[in-house]
Amino acid sequence: MRSVLIVGAGQAGLQLALGLQARGYGVTVMTHRTADEIRTGRVLSTQVMFAGALAHERRLGIDFWRQQAPGITDLGVSVTAPDGTRAVDWLGRLEGAAQSVDQRVKMAGWLETFAERGGKVVVHAAAVSDLDYFSRAYDLVLVAAGRGEPAAMFGRDPDRSPYRAPQRALAVCYVHGLRPRPEHPDTRALHCNLVPGVGEFFAIPALTTSGPCDILFWEALPDGPADVFTGVRDPRQHLRLTLDLMRCHVPWEHARASEVELTDAGGTLTGHVTPVVRHPVAELPSGGLVLGVGDVVVANDPVTGQGANNAARCAAVHLERIIAHGDRPFDRAWMQGTFDRYWALAAPATKWTHAMLAPSPDHVLELLRAAGELQPVADRFAGGFDEPADFEGWFYDAASARAYLARVREAAETGTAGGAPAAG
């Protein structure tokens, strides 16, 4: 039986641990917190898992919250006009329902399941010296914890990392009491609000420790009007600031928030993410090799909601590659090849995320406006959250975007299927 050590207990690490465990591997998970500490701590993230990522969990039989979590069937985009109204407002349909499960619920549940099934859990903040020792005791060591000393071993890839600083200041509230939008009261939608010169605001149906909830999430331009959460420690003040910004910049969202309250004292989070791609293989002082996983090697800003989805894709790729490798040694070539397979999936998400962090060019604004008139465009944009590779050929280039819109309009007039994704 081959032995694997996974450092980190997030989406990528635990999904991979449970998958390997089910295949008979001897797996140890090293984490700095117990399941109870995760469950009762502060929220860890925002997250929306789209259908493709959820399918990886379903295949492993670990989608434990499928029935409890609100099913997100649509994705809405609104753009704030200079006068405070909505210059753009539409809903795109998702082909498969998405869902958001508070990672305190999910990671605590997965960690407990892993232990109940016989997996070894070591509660310890790993240092490089620990990995140096364990690299001689395990067939493979994977680092899936995006922070801390082990993550720092993986060098930045400058060719794939255009940023040296965070592009947004992040502020999150988990709340109960958010009402549906009155124009579609029976639709559970992820709402993306783009506020030029300010940032983005998201409202996300989710499941938390106390049941169904919503996530209110500001992505503020650094030093801009919404970058006001630095130093805020009181959760109630955090919620007040969130609502004040909603009233000022997305009043249609604020109108349905008059009765919201925090889900719990740990239901707020602030932070910054510097988007980065790192080299996937790190060498230990003894010469042993470790492989980075998940956001250790690809960390995107959450503006496009790709973090948890990338982590699920990464775990699926690594599971397949480890099993297929059999009894052969996990050498540098295998590690690099495994990352290359994952990068083929993560690169489109990274390209799209970088595009959405930049000011929108005219042709993207044309696409967003057209989606309000042409449902196939809205649906295709929504579908890109699940399959970011589909943005190639119609989103990034002005000529391609306008040609695509011309085809969709022609199809609408003639009643043909020319606006379908295959026409991209």
N, C-alpha and C positions, 0 to 999 in steps of 0.2 A: 504494500500500500504506500503510495507516494505521499509525502508530507508537505504541507503548504502553510506558511505563516502569512497572515494578512494583517497589516497595521492600519487600523481605522475601521470605524463601524458606521459608515454612511451608506448611501444608496449603492455605490459601486462595490464597496468592500463586503457588505453583508449579502447583497444579491449574489455575488460571486461565491462567498463562503457557503451559502445555503445550496447553491448549485453544485459545487464540488463535493460537499458533504453527501448530497443525494447520490452521487456517482461513486461513493466509497473512498474518497480521499480523506486522509487524516488532516484536518484543518484546525488551526489555532487562530483565533482573532484576538488581537491586542488592542485595547481601547482604554482611554484615560477616564471613562465614566461607566458606572454600572447602568443597567437598564432602568432602575428606579431613579437614578440621578438624571438620566436623559429625560424620562417622562415628567418629572417634577421641576425641571429646569426652565430656562428661558427658551422661547421659540428659536429655532435654528436657521430658518430660511423662509422664503416663499418657494413654492414648487407647484407646477402643473404638469402632470404626466399625461402625454397624449397617447393615442391608441397604439402606435407602434411600440413605444416604450412599455406600456402596460402589458402588451402581448408577451414580452419577455418574462414578466412576473407571473403571468397566467400559465405559461408553459412550465414554470417551476412549481406551480401550486402554492405560491406565496402571496397572492393578491387577496389577503385576508379581509380587506376593508371595501371590497367591491360593492357590497350591498349597502353599506352604511354611508359611504362618501357620496356627496351630491354628484350626479352625472352631468358634466358640462357638455352641452350639445351644440353650442354656438359660440362664436367669437366676434365681439363687436369692436369697432374702431370709431372713435370720435376725435375730431380735431377742433380745438378752440380757436374761434375767430378773434380778431382784435377787440371787438365789442363785447366779448364774453359769451357769445352764442356758439352754437355748433356749426362750423363751416362744413363739416363732414360728419355723417352719422349713419352707420349701417351695421348689419349683422351678417356674418358669413357662417354657413353650416359646416360643421365638422363631420367627416364621414363616419368616424367612430367616436364615442363619448370619451372625453378626458376626465381626469379627476385630480383633486389635490388633497393629500393626507398630510397633516401636520407631522413633521419628521420626528417629533417627540413621541407620537403614537407609533409610527411605523418602525423607527429604528429600535425603540425599546421592545416592541413586539417581535421583530425579527431576531434581535439579540437573544431574547428569552427562548424563542423557538429553536435557534441554533444550539443553545445550551441544553435544552430539553431533549434534543435529538442526539446528544452525545458529543457535541462540539466542545472544544476547550476554549474558555474565555479567560484571558489574562488582563486584569485591570491594572494598567501601568502606563504612564506616559513614556513612550519609547524614545530612547536616545540612540544616536549613531552607534555608540559602544554596544548597546543591546543587539542591534541588527548585525553588528560585526560578529558577535557570538552566535546568534541564531542562524546566520547564513551557513554555518558549518553543521548545524543540527537539522536543517530543513532542506528539502530538495529545491524549494522555490520560496523566495521572500518577495512579497508585494507590498508596496506602500500606497495606501489609499486614503491617508489622512492629509488633507491639503494644507495643514498648518503644523508648526512645530519643527523641531530639529531635523527629523528625517526628510521632510518635504524640501528643506533648504538644500539638500544634496543635489537636487535636480536642476541643472543649469538652464537658464532662459535661452530659448531659440530665437535669436534676433530676426531671422528671416520671416518668422511667422508671428512675431509679437511687435506690432507697431506702436504700442502704448507703453509709457514708462510711469504713468500715474492713473489713478481712478478717473473714469469718465463720468461717473454719477455718484452722488451721495444718496444712500439708501435709507429708507425709513419705513418700517412695517408695523401694522397693528392687526391683531386678530380680534374680531368683534362678533357679538351677537346683535341681532335686531336690525340689520340692514334690509330694507324693503326691496322688492323687485322693481325694475324700471316700469313705470306705468304703461309705456307703449307696447311692452311684451311681458305681461305679468306672469305668464306660465312658462317662460323660457329661462333655463339656467345658462347664463352666458358668462364667459370671461370678457370683461370690458377693458379695452386699452384706450386710454385717453391721451392724445398727444397735445402738449401745450407748448407752442413755439416760444423759445426764450426762457422757458421755465423747466421743462423736463417732461416726464410721463407719469400718469397716475393709472393704477390698475385696481380693479375690484374683482376678486377671485372667490367663487364659492369653494368651500373647503370643509374638511372634517378635522376637528381638534379633540383634545382630551375630554371636553364637555359636550361633544356632539357637533352637529352641523354648524358652520359659522361662515364668515366672509373675511377675506384678507384685504385690507386697505394698504396700498403700497405706493409710496412716492419714490420716483427716480429723479432726483433733482440735479440740474446742471450745477457743477461746483461754483460756489460763490454767487449763485443765482437767487431769485426770490424764494424758492422752496428749500434752499439749503440752510435750514434753521434748527436742525436737531442736534447739532454738536453740543455736547455737555448735558443734554437733557437726560435725567435719570428717573424722574417721576413718571410712571406709566400714564397717569391721568393727564399730566402736562403734555406728554407725547400725543395722546389722543386729541387733546384740545388743539394742538398745533396742526395735526392732520386734518381735522374738521375745518379749521380756519382757512387752510390752503384750499380745501375742496370748495368752500363757499366762494372764495375769490376766483378760482381758476377753472373749476368744473362744477358749476352750480347745479347742474342736472343730477350729478352724483350726490352732492350735498343734500338735495331735496329728499332723498330717500334714506338719509342717515340721522334723522332727528331723534331716533330712539336707540342709537347704538350704544353699547357698553363693551368694555374689554372682556374677553373670554376669561382671563385670569391675570394675576399679577405678573406673570411671565410672558404675557402676550404681546410684547413690543420688542423691536430689534432695530438697531441702527448699525451702519457700517459702510465700508467702501470695498470695492473689488477692482484690482488692477488686472485687466484682461491680459492673459499670458499663455503662451505655449512653451512647454519645457522639454528638454531632451529626456527621453523616457528611461534611460538606463543610468544608474549611479553606481560608482565603484566605492566599496568600503575600504577602510585602511588596510585590511588583511588581503585585499584583492578580490573579495567576493562581490557579486553583482546583485543588485535589487532592481525591480521593475516598478515604475510608477503607474498608477491606475487612477482613472477619474479626473477630478479637478487638480490632482497633483501635476498632471501633464497638460491638461487643457482646461483652463479656467476662463469662462466667458462672463461678461456682465449679464445680469439676469433680465435685461430689457426685452429679450425675445423668449424668455422662459425655457432656455435650452439646457440648463445645468443638470437637473435631475434626469432629463431625457438622455443627454450625453452619457451620464453615469450609467444608466441602464444599458445603453448601447455598448459601452465599454465593457461592462461586466459580461454581457452576452458574447462579445468577441473573445475575451480572455478565457471564458469557460470553454468555448469551442476549440480554441487553440491549445489549451492545456490538455484537454481530453485527446485531441488528435495527435498530440506529440508522444503519447505512450510513455515508454520508459527511457527515452533519450534525455540527455542532459539539457537543462534550460540555460543555454549559453547566450552570449551577447547577440548572436545573429538571430536566434529565435525571439529574444526579447524585442529587438528592433523590428523584426517582421511582424510581431504581434501588434506593436504600436502602429506600424504602417497600415495594417488592416483596420485598426480603429480610426486612424486619422482620415481614412477614406470616407468614413461616416461623419466624423467630427468637423472636417474642413468646411463642408457646406454650411453647417450651423454657425461656425466661427465667422465665415465670410459674411453671412447675413447679419449676424449680431454686430459686427463692425460697421456694416452699412447703416444699420438703424441707430447707431450711436452718433453718426455724423449728421449734419444738417441735411434735410431731405432735398434732393435736386428736383427740378421742375417736373421731370417725367414721373417721379415717384408720387408727387402731389397729384399729378394727372391720374395716375392709377388709383389713388385713394379716393379721389372725387368720382371717378368712373364706377368704382365699386358700389357707390350709393345708387347708381342707375342700372347697373348690369350685375345681376346676381351671380353669374359665373365668375366674374372677377372677384367679388367678395368671397365666394366659396373657395376659389383658388388661393387667395391670400390666406384665408383661415387654414387651409390644408397645408400650407407651407410651414406652419408651426410644428406639424407632425413630420413632414418630409421637406426639410430645408433645401435639399438638392433641387427641388422643383422650381426654385426661384431663378435658376439658370435659364437663359434664353428668353426671358420676358420682363425681368425686374431690374437688372443692374444697368442695362444699356438703354439709352433714350430711344434709339431707332427700333430696337427690338420691342420695347414697351409699347411704342405707338403702333407698330405693325400688329402686335398682339391685340391691342384695343380695336384696331380696324377690323380684324378677323371676328372678334366677339360681336361687334356692332353689326357686321354683315350677317353673322349667324342669327342674331336676334331678329333681324329684318326678314330673313329668308326661312327661319324656322329650322335651320340645320344645327349640327353639333360642332361647328367650327370653333367655339370658344372653350372646348374641353381641354384639359391639361395636355393631352397628346398633341394638340396643335401648337404647343409652345415651341 
